[in-house]
């Protein structure tokens, strides 16, 4: 994909936007033909008036009417009927043209959105760590309309205005070349005004979009954190913050609207200069008898009609500048390259045993220091590996390298002897089940939430995974069982229940590798014991990585890896590490002390 320069001109953006017209060229040409017919009709509009004035009221018989046997009254009736038919025909053509251009523009928006959403799905997690989610939503929902505003709402009005100007100019020069030349002399002034003011207009349009995006981000963050806001009695702070963002967005919109109004005013003044000059000269010609009354009326009608396409041209320039601001924001995302991608020689996995090996792996986030350094260990198929250590030690970062959410900065990770970077991402991730620390439910039924990521899973598969994860224990009590809507706008589940649904979602895919990030952190002791046993049963034949602060989760792990400040400081079994004098022993002692204090508080209560 060709990247845009940092600050592309509107013409460069338009060239890239027109790529989305290619699938609709035949429809585009049909719409262009309708625009040409409409323009021809607009050019013909003033001529019935000339016929009435010169040949009906002026008692100058029209040769064509005489051949048809029409007297003055008959000619008047024919002109009236023709005028009505012309306007009805133009109304019908405009309806067809608008319907066709809007439908084509919407298809182009849909195509661009599909490309943008697909590209967002390909981008690595590091990209999302540096972007506001609401800003990305704004680009998908609103900035994608740029292809419609720059093509359908830009090109067709441009073509209509140019065809209309061309037709009227030809007629005006045939009627009186001097008057036509006077009016068209303002064209250089018009072009200069559009060129000078258009740049500032584009800048203001971009600033407005960005300020509106920031306002949406601030509003979404406040509403999404309402429990924390109310618990901290921070409502005044949040209100002020959102209102400041709102004020900035409204001020930007006001500046843009005022500039657009002034921009249109300047254009109209330039057009008025030409109109005044023509009216003065044309009136003198009519007074001297060198123009007929009908010709003068037609000329004045064309002058009034010329104002519309010339003003439309200035509006089109404004629309193109505004649309290019949105298009730039879309193309900025499309030009982002994923930091994790399939290698050209990437292979698809067949059978997976689940043997994982880290070989001298380093990793650092963009712009930061090393998060992991010199990590080396091996996990045999079916082993349960526990990653333990203080907060910020690098446990979750290490686990995120396995499904290639990130790639190592140095070293390599092997799955069954094959470098992960040589395996296609989709093939790799279908073999890995991930249970995040903060589970997310979608607005769907309980069964569909479990089936997410494995749509072909049968009801029996869903129930088996639910039974292992402990979901079945509460699912039957829901109003519609597994068909009950849960998540946003559905049945509210407790944090522990959501955690069990996330575990079932991972298991229903029957992965060879499981990654459990604090899988029992939100569970009570009784449910925790049940789920630990269930996970042990589910983990048979699977390589399982457990990230845990609660040491009860890792007692029966085959191997513990202790991390501190991104380095492996210990490795071994639970018992061997507890006996050794090291970091893990200190973690065990601190955990035991905490549990003792907690039990004492319960007894006192």
Secondary structure, DSSP 4 states (H G I P E B T S, - for coil): -PPPPTT--HHHHHHHHGGGGGGGHHHHHHHHHHHHHHHHHHHHTTHHHHHIIIIIIT----HHHHHTT--HHHHHHHHHHHHHHHHHHHHHHHHHHHHHHHHHHHHHHHHHHHHHHHHHHHS-HHHHTTS-HHHHHHHHHTGGGHHIIIIITTHHHHHHHHHHHHHHHHHHHHH-HHHHHHHHTTHHHHHHHHHHHHHHHHHHHHHHHHHHHHHHHHHHHHHHTHHHHHHTT-HHHHHHHHHHHHHHHHHHHHHHHHHHHHHHHHHHHHHHHHHHHHHHHHHHHHHTTSS-HHHHHHHHHHHHHHHHHHHHHHHHHHHHHHHHHHHHHHHHHHTPPPSS---TT-B---S----EEEEEEEEE-TTS-EEEEEEEEEE-TT-EEEEE-STTSSHHHHHHTTTTSS--SEEEEEETTEEGGGB-HHHHHTTEEEE-SS----SEEHHHHHHTT-TT--HHHHHHHHHHHT-HHHHTTSTTGGGSEESTTSB---HHHHHHHHHHHHHTTT-SEEEEESTTTTS-HHHHHHHHHHHHHHTTTSEEEEE-SSGGGGTT-SEEEEEETTEEEEEE-HHHHHHSSSHHHHHHHHHHHHHHHHHHHHHH-
